[in-house]
């Protein structure tokens, strides 16, 4: 999923999506070093947290474009 966001961010020149994709790809790579049941927790906390931060920042970005 991270590579999809990187591609979209690059094509649309959207830094938020590009950075989100980079973060998700790094988190996914880091989970390779975590034991079997633990990587789901890492993905949920770090990946889900990234989506929460991105949702807030996307709202701010859209508000600034509308103004």
Backbone torsions as a table, in degrees:
resi	resn	phi	psi	omega
1	UNK	NA	-34.1	-179.1
2	UNK	-62.1	-39.0	-179.9
3	UNK	-67.3	-30.2	175.7
4	UNK	-64.7	-43.2	178.4
5	UNK	-67.1	-37.0	177.3
6	UNK	-62.8	-45.4	180.0
7	UNK	-63.7	-44.2	179.3
8	UNK	-64.0	-42.4	178.4
9	UNK	-62.8	-36.6	179.4
10	UNK	-71.5	-42.8	-177.6
11	UNK	-69.6	-44.7	-177.3
12	UNK	-90.2	-0.5	-177.8
13	UNK	55.7	45.0	179.3
14	UNK	-106.9	103.8	-175.7
15	UNK	-63.6	-33.3	-179.7
16	UNK	-62.5	-47.1	-179.8
17	UNK	-69.0	-36.9	177.7
18	UNK	-62.2	-46.4	179.5
19	UNK	-68.3	-37.2	176.8
20	UNK	-62.7	-44.4	178.6
21	UNK	-62.8	-40.2	177.6
22	UNK	-62.7	-44.8	179.2
23	UNK	-62.0	-45.5	-179.1
24	UNK	-64.0	-38.3	178.1
25	UNK	-66.4	-40.7	178.2
26	UNK	-66.6	-40.8	178.0
27	UNK	-64.3	-43.1	178.8
28	UNK	-61.7	-39.4	178.2
29	UNK	-68.3	-37.7	-179.4
30	UNK	-67.9	-29.2	-179.3
31	UNK	-69.0	-12.8	176.7
32	UNK	-65.4	-20.3	-178.4
33	UNK	-96.5	4.8	-179.1
34	UNK	-105.1	146.8	-179.5
35	UNK	-65.3	165.8	-169.1
36	UNK	-48.9	-57.6	-177.0
37	UNK	-76.4	-20.8	-175.4
38	UNK	-74.3	-25.2	-176.0
39	UNK	-70.3	-24.6	175.1
40	UNK	-65.8	-38.2	176.8
41	UNK	-66.0	-41.6	178.3
42	UNK	-63.0	-45.1	178.4
43	UNK	-63.2	-40.1	-178.9
44	UNK	-67.4	-44.7	-176.2
45	UNK	-74.6	-53.8	-176.0
46	UNK	-75.6	-40.8	178.1
47	UNK	-71.2	-45.7	178.1
48	UNK	-65.3	-37.5	176.0
49	UNK	-63.7	-37.2	177.8
50	UNK	-65.2	-40.0	177.2
51	UNK	-65.3	-37.9	178.7
52	UNK	-64.8	-44.4	177.9
53	UNK	-65.0	-42.0	-179.7
54	UNK	-64.6	-35.9	178.7
55	UNK	-64.1	-41.7	177.8
56	UNK	-65.9	-45.8	-178.8
57	UNK	-67.4	-34.3	178.5
58	UNK	-66.7	-39.9	176.2
59	UNK	-61.1	-43.0	178.0
60	UNK	-65.2	-39.1	-179.5
61	UNK	-65.3	-43.7	179.9
62	UNK	-67.1	-36.4	176.4
63	UNK	-64.1	-39.2	179.7
64	UNK	-69.2	-31.4	177.8
65	UNK	-72.7	-32.8	-179.2
66	UNK	-75.1	-25.4	-176.9
67	UNK	-81.6	NA	NA
